[in-house]
Amino acid sequence: MVHSFMGGDWSGGQLTGRSPPSCGSPAGAAAAAMGFPSTPNLKLKLQPQPQPQLEPRIGTSRRPVRLRCALDSEPVQPPMTVSITGATGFIGRRLVQKLLSDDHKVCVLTRSASNAASVFPASTYPGLTIAEQGDWEACVRGSSAVVNLAGMPISTRWSPEVKQEIKQSRVNVTSKVVKYINHAGNADTRPSVFVSATAIGYYGTSEIHSFDESSPSGNDYLAEVCREWEATACQVNQEDVRLVLLRIGVVLGKDGGALAKMIPLFMMFAGGPLGTGRQWFSWIHLDDLVNLIYESLTNPTYKGVINGTAPNPVRLSELCERLGRIVGRPSWLPVPEFALKAVLGEGASVVLEGQKVLPAKAKDLGFSYRYPYVEDALKAIARDL
């Protein structure tokens, strides 16, 4: 099972206006549920900064005032300026919110300023910079870090043209960002860290083998996409720039990704496993993934390949059974393999095959998962529905 993130949804950002074909059949609905340079005329859209709000004096507010000794306070992360591709996607939106809430600056690298402005309205996201492609270089040059989340969704019928676009939507944007980083001046002026998304599709698929960061690449189409995607990111100048390659699994959250389409099916008593249900489902909660990206930006010990998955993958049948129990609906309507292949053709491999991917590197680095078990992740998501 490859996360639709190959962009969130492989769900990073979406670089194309192409939408997956409409599928009116149960098979189509179930398949959709798994939804896998100079700048002489700089025109940045800088949203207005809010006026600072004065804190009420002690004694005039009903809220309790907590005084802390400076010697006891935790070290404060210096403010960063982070440029992000795919910021309007499922993962990118939450990452932008977290960075801004911690007083960092964000530059959204987008193909459509109007679309980005609709996702990040000025009234809610003051101070956010939105840059169209002609202005990406200036934003990257002024950033301390870059996060690359862009890519066309993969859960659709794969024609030769679509397969080419799936690959090029990743490789071309990554190549452009790498060029801007490398040309951003000397080591003192260019971004110091580059976090580039890739996917667990790198490992190929298996029902019996486990994979970690030391495992070799697979030999199918998605593994090929990931190898080329990662090779392009590795062209960044790693003498001056710390590179983190996040191989992301299936991201779970209420506002996008697989669950946003699975839950309505379950509520209509139409939810169930795809194919045999024995395929591995290597997942991660959206909050944990965003925290992993954030840690990769701020912690210098994070470098190289890191699997963006939870430590306890499950079979797809177990995920569906637990989800059905949590939302109070049975998981009783499996979608047969032949029906999915009829709808998606070769693209059915995204939902019919999976891989058991373990986050060995994140565990070695001491990353703390808020949701290490899928039932806890599903319950947290269901509470917000």
C-alpha positions as CSV (number, residue, x, y, z in Angstrom):
1,M,0.0,0.0,0.0
2,V,1.6,3.2,-1.1
3,H,0.4,6.4,0.5
4,S,-1.4,8.6,-1.9
5,F,1.4,11.0,-1.1
6,M,3.1,9.9,-4.3
7,G,1.8,14.0,-2.2
8,G,-0.7,13.5,0.8
9,D,-2.5,11.6,-1.0
10,W,0.8,11.1,-1.2
11,S,-0.6,14.3,-0.1
12,G,2.0,16.8,-0.4
13,G,0.9,19.4,-2.8
14,Q,-0.7,18.9,-6.1
15,L,1.1,20.3,-9.2
16,T,-1.5,19.5,-11.8
17,G,-5.1,20.4,-12.5
18,R,-5.7,16.7,-13.5
19,S,-8.2,14.9,-11.3
20,P,-8.6,11.2,-10.9
21,P,-11.4,9.8,-13.1
22,S,-14.8,9.8,-11.5
23,C,-15.7,6.3,-10.4
24,G,-19.3,5.7,-9.6
25,S,-19.0,2.0,-8.8
26,P,-18.2,0.7,-5.3
27,A,-14.8,-0.4,-6.6
28,G,-14.1,3.1,-7.8
29,A,-15.2,4.7,-4.6
30,A,-13.1,2.3,-2.6
31,A,-10.1,2.9,-4.8
32,A,-10.5,6.7,-4.5
33,A,-10.5,6.2,-0.7
34,M,-6.9,5.1,-0.8
35,G,-6.0,8.2,-2.9
36,F,-2.1,7.8,-3.4
37,P,15.8,31.8,-13.0
38,S,16.6,35.2,-12.0
39,T,13.8,37.4,-10.6
40,P,14.3,41.0,-11.9
41,N,10.6,41.7,-11.4
42,L,10.0,40.3,-8.0
43,K,6.3,40.1,-7.1
44,L,5.9,38.5,-3.7
45,K,2.5,38.6,-2.1
46,L,3.2,39.6,1.6
47,Q,0.1,39.4,3.7
48,P,-0.2,42.2,6.3
49,Q,1.4,41.8,9.7
50,P,-1.0,42.0,12.7
51,Q,-0.6,44.8,15.3
52,P,1.0,43.4,18.4
53,Q,-1.4,42.7,21.2
54,L,-0.4,44.0,24.7
55,E,-0.8,41.5,27.5
56,P,-3.2,42.7,30.2
57,R,-1.6,43.8,33.4
58,I,-1.5,41.5,36.4
59,G,-4.8,41.9,38.3
60,T,-6.9,43.1,35.3
61,S,-7.4,39.7,33.7
62,R,-9.4,36.7,34.9
63,R,-6.9,34.4,33.3
64,P,-4.3,33.0,35.7
65,V,-0.8,34.5,35.2
66,R,2.1,32.0,35.3
67,L,5.5,33.4,36.1
68,R,8.5,31.4,35.2
69,C,12.1,31.8,36.1
70,A,14.3,32.3,33.0
71,L,16.8,29.9,34.3
72,D,14.2,27.1,34.4
73,S,12.7,27.7,30.9
74,E,13.4,25.4,28.0
75,P,15.7,26.7,25.2
76,V,13.8,28.6,22.6
77,Q,14.1,27.5,18.9
78,P,15.5,30.5,16.9
79,P,12.9,31.7,14.4
80,M,13.3,30.1,11.0
81,T,12.1,31.2,7.5
82,V,10.9,28.0,5.7
83,S,10.0,27.8,2.1
84,I,7.5,25.0,1.3
85,T,6.4,23.3,-2.0
86,G,3.1,21.5,-1.7
87,A,2.1,23.7,1.1
88,T,-1.6,23.7,0.1
89,G,-1.8,20.0,0.3
90,F,-3.0,17.8,3.2
91,I,0.4,17.6,4.9
92,G,1.6,21.1,3.9
93,R,-1.4,22.9,5.4
94,R,-0.8,21.4,8.9
95,L,2.9,22.0,8.7
96,V,2.3,25.7,7.8
97,Q,0.0,26.0,10.8
98,K,2.6,24.5,13.2
99,L,5.4,26.7,11.9
100,L,3.4,29.9,12.2
101,S,2.1,29.0,15.6
102,D,5.8,28.7,16.8
103,D,6.6,32.1,15.3
104,H,8.5,31.0,12.3
105,K,8.1,32.6,8.9
106,V,6.7,30.6,5.9
107,C,7.0,31.2,2.2
108,V,4.5,29.2,0.2
109,L,6.1,28.1,-3.2
110,T,3.1,27.7,-5.5
111,R,2.0,27.6,-9.1
112,S,-1.1,29.6,-8.3
113,A,-1.1,32.5,-5.9
114,S,-4.9,32.8,-6.0
115,N,-5.3,29.1,-5.0
116,A,-2.7,29.5,-2.2
117,A,-4.5,32.7,-1.0
118,S,-7.8,30.8,-0.8
119,V,-6.2,28.1,1.3
120,F,-4.3,30.6,3.5
121,P,-6.5,33.7,3.7
122,A,-4.7,36.8,5.0
123,S,-7.2,37.2,7.9
124,T,-6.1,33.8,9.3
125,Y,-2.5,33.6,8.1
126,P,-1.1,37.1,8.5
127,G,2.5,37.6,7.4
128,L,2.6,34.5,5.2
129,T,4.5,35.0,1.9
130,I,3.0,33.5,-1.2
131,A,5.4,33.2,-4.2
132,E,4.6,32.0,-7.7
133,Q,7.2,30.1,-9.7
134,G,9.0,33.2,-11.0
135,D,9.7,34.2,-7.4
136,W,10.7,30.9,-6.0
137,E,14.4,31.6,-6.2
138,A,14.2,34.8,-4.2
139,C,12.2,33.0,-1.5
140,V,14.6,30.1,-1.3
141,R,17.6,32.5,-1.1
142,G,16.0,34.2,1.8
143,S,15.1,31.0,3.7
144,S,16.9,29.1,6.4
145,A,15.2,25.8,5.4
146,V,13.2,24.3,2.5
147,V,10.6,21.5,2.7
148,N,9.6,19.8,-0.6
149,L,6.2,18.1,-0.5
150,A,5.0,18.5,-4.1
151,G,3.7,15.8,-6.4
152,M,0.7,14.6,-8.4
153,P,-1.6,12.1,-6.7
154,I,-1.0,8.5,-7.9
155,S,-4.3,6.7,-7.2
156,T,-5.8,6.9,-10.7
157,R,-5.8,4.8,-13.9
158,W,-2.2,4.8,-15.1
159,S,-1.9,5.5,-18.8
160,P,1.7,6.0,-20.1
161,E,1.1,9.8,-20.0
162,V,-0.2,9.7,-16.4
163,K,2.8,7.6,-15.3
164,Q,5.1,10.1,-16.9
165,E,3.4,13.0,-15.2
166,I,3.5,11.2,-11.8
167,K,7.2,11.0,-12.1
168,Q,7.9,14.4,-13.6
169,S,5.7,16.3,-11.1
170,R,8.1,15.1,-8.4
171,V,11.4,15.2,-10.2
172,N,11.0,18.5,-12.0
173,V,10.0,20.5,-8.8
174,T,12.7,18.8,-6.8
175,S,15.3,19.6,-9.4
176,K,14.2,23.3,-9.5
177,V,14.3,23.6,-5.7
178,V,17.8,22.0,-5.6
179,K,19.1,24.4,-8.2
180,Y,17.8,27.4,-6.3
181,I,19.4,26.1,-3.0
182,N,22.7,25.4,-4.7
183,H,22.7,28.9,-6.4
184,A,21.7,30.7,-3.2
185,G,25.2,32.1,-2.5
186,N,27.7,30.7,-0.1
187,A,27.2,28.5,3.0
188,D,26.3,31.6,5.1
189,T,23.4,32.7,2.9
190,R,21.9,29.5,1.5
191,P,19.3,27.3,3.4
192,S,21.0,25.1,5.9
193,V,18.5,22.2,5.7
194,F,16.5,20.6,2.9
195,V,13.7,18.2,3.9
196,S,12.4,16.4,0.8
197,A,9.5,14.0,0.8
198,T,9.7,10.7,-0.9
199,A,7.6,7.5,-0.2
200,I,7.7,4.0,1.1
201,G,6.9,2.9,-2.5
202,Y,10.7,2.9,-2.7
203,Y,10.8,-0.6,-1.1
204,G,8.4,-2.3,-3.5
205,T,5.7,-4.5,-2.0
206,S,5.6,-7.7,0.0
207,E,3.2,-9.6,2.3
208,I,6.0,-11.4,4.2
209,H,9.1,-9.1,4.4
210,S,9.7,-6.1,6.5
211,F,11.6,-3.0,5.4
212,D,13.6,-0.3,7.1
213,E,16.0,2.4,5.9
214,S,18.7,0.0,5.1
215,S,16.5,-2.2,2.8
216,P,17.2,-2.1,-0.9
217,S,14.8,-0.6,-3.4
218,G,12.1,-2.6,-5.1
219,N,11.8,-3.2,-8.9
220,D,8.3,-1.9,-9.7
221,Y,7.2,1.4,-11.2
222,L,6.7,3.3,-7.9
223,A,10.1,2.2,-6.7
224,E,11.6,3.6,-9.9
225,V,9.8,6.9,-9.3
226,C,11.1,7.1,-5.7
227,R,14.7,6.3,-6.7
228,E,14.7,9.1,-9.3
229,W,12.9,11.4,-6.9
230,E,15.5,10.8,-4.2
231,A,18.5,10.9,-6.6
232,T,17.4,14.4,-7.7
233,A,17.1,15.6,-4.1
234,C,20.6,14.2,-3.4
235,Q,22.1,16.7,-6.0
236,V,21.8,19.4,-3.3
237,N,25.2,20.6,-2.0
238,Q,25.4,18.4,1.0
239,E,28.7,20.0,2.2
240,D,26.7,23.0,3.3
241,V,23.1,21.7,3.4
242,R,21.7,19.0,5.7
243,L,19.5,16.7,3.6
244,V,16.7,14.7,5.1
245,L,14.7,12.3,2.8
246,L,11.4,11.3,4.4
247,R,9.9,8.1,3.0
248,I,6.3,8.7,3.9
249,G,3.7,6.1,4.5
250,V,-0.1,6.4,4.4
251,V,-1.0,9.6,6.3
252,L,-4.1,9.4,8.6
253,G,-6.1,12.6,9.4
254,K,-9.6,13.8,9.2
255,D,-9.1,16.6,6.6
256,G,-7.5,14.6,3.8
257,G,-5.7,11.5,2.8
258,A,-7.2,8.0,2.8
259,L,-9.4,8.4,5.9
260,A,-11.2,11.4,4.6
261,K,-12.7,9.2,1.8
262,M,-12.9,5.9,3.7
263,I,-15.0,7.2,6.7
264,P,-17.9,8.3,4.5
265,L,-18.0,4.8,2.9
266,F,-18.1,3.2,6.3
267,M,-20.9,5.6,7.4
268,M,-22.9,4.3,4.4
269,F,-22.2,0.7,5.4
270,A,-20.0,0.4,2.3
271,G,-16.6,0.1,4.0
272,G,-14.4,-2.9,3.9
273,P,-10.9,-4.1,2.9
274,L,-9.7,-4.0,-0.7
275,G,-8.7,-7.3,-2.3
276,T,-7.6,-9.9,0.2
277,G,-7.1,-7.4,3.0
278,R,-3.8,-9.1,3.9
279,Q,-1.7,-6.4,2.4
280,W,0.4,-4.4,4.9
281,F,-0.7,-0.9,5.7
282,S,2.2,1.3,6.9
283,W,0.6,4.4,8.3
284,I,1.4,7.5,10.3
285,H,-0.9,10.0,12.0
286,L,-0.7,13.5,10.4
287,D,0.3,15.1,13.7
288,D,3.2,12.7,14.1
289,L,4.4,13.3,10.5
290,V,4.3,17.0,10.9
291,N,6.2,16.7,14.2
292,L,8.8,14.5,12.3
293,I,9.2,17.1,9.6
294,Y,9.5,19.8,12.3
295,E,12.1,17.8,14.2
296,S,14.0,17.2,10.9
297,L,14.2,21.0,10.4
298,T,15.4,21.8,13.9
299,N,17.5,18.9,15.0
300,P,20.9,18.5,13.4
301,T,21.1,14.8,14.2
302,Y,18.3,14.1,11.7
303,K,19.9,13.5,8.3
304,G,19.7,11.1,5.4
305,V,16.8,8.7,4.9
306,I,14.1,8.5,7.6
307,N,10.9,6.4,7.2
308,G,7.9,8.5,7.9
309,T,5.7,5.7,9.4
310,A,4.4,4.7,12.7
311,P,6.2,1.9,14.6
312,N,3.2,-0.6,14.4
313,P,2.0,-1.2,10.8
314,V,-1.1,-3.3,10.4
315,R,-2.8,-5.4,7.8
316,L,-5.5,-3.6,5.8
317,S,-8.2,-5.9,7.1
318,E,-7.3,-5.0,10.7
319,L,-7.4,-1.3,9.9
320,C,-10.8,-1.6,8.3
321,E,-12.1,-3.7,11.2
322,R,-10.9,-1.2,13.8
323,L,-12.2,1.7,11.9
324,G,-15.6,0.1,11.5
325,R,-15.8,-0.6,15.2
326,I,-14.8,3.0,16.1
327,V,-17.4,4.6,13.8
328,G,-20.0,2.1,14.8
329,R,-20.3,0.5,11.3
330,P,-19.3,-3.0,10.2
331,S,-16.4,-3.7,7.9
332,W,-18.2,-6.3,5.8
333,L,-18.1,-5.2,2.2
334,P,-14.7,-6.2,0.7
335,V,-14.0,-5.0,-2.8
336,P,-12.7,-7.8,-5.1
337,E,-9.4,-7.5,-6.8
338,F,-10.8,-7.9,-10.3
339,A,-13.2,-4.9,-9.8
340,L,-10.3,-2.6,-8.7
341,K,-8.3,-3.7,-11.7
342,A,-11.2,-3.0,-14.0
343,V,-11.4,0.6,-12.6
344,L,-7.7,1.4,-12.1
345,G,-5.8,-0.9,-14.4
346,E,-2.1,-1.0,-13.4
347,G,-2.8,1.7,-10.8
348,A,-4.7,-0.8,-8.7
349,S,-1.3,-2.0,-7.4
350,V,-1.4,1.1,-5.1
351,V,-4.3,-0.3,-3.1
352,L,-3.9,-4.1,-3.7
353,E,-0.3,-4.4,-2.6
354,G,1.5,-3.0,0.4
355,Q,4.7,-3.2,2.4
356,K,5.6,-3.5,6.1
357,V,7.8,-0.5,6.7
358,L,9.4,0.1,10.1
359,P,10.8,3.5,11.3
360,A,14.1,2.2,12.6
361,K,15.9,5.6,12.1
362,A,13.3,7.6,13.9
363,K,13.3,5.3,16.8
364,D,17.1,5.4,17.0
365,L,16.9,9.2,17.0
366,G,14.5,9.1,20.0
367,F,11.5,10.5,18.1
368,S,8.4,10.4,20.3
369,Y,5.2,9.2,18.6
370,R,2.0,10.6,19.9
371,Y,0.1,7.8,18.1
372,P,2.2,4.6,17.9
373,Y,-0.9,2.4,17.5
374,V,-3.5,2.7,14.8
375,E,-6.5,2.3,17.2
376,D,-5.4,5.3,19.2
377,A,-4.9,7.3,15.9
378,L,-8.3,6.4,14.6
379,K,-10.0,7.2,17.9
380,A,-8.3,10.6,18.0
381,I,-9.5,11.3,14.4
382,A,-13.0,10.1,15.1
383,R,-13.4,12.4,18.1
384,D,-12.9,15.4,15.7
385,L,-15.5,14.3,13.2
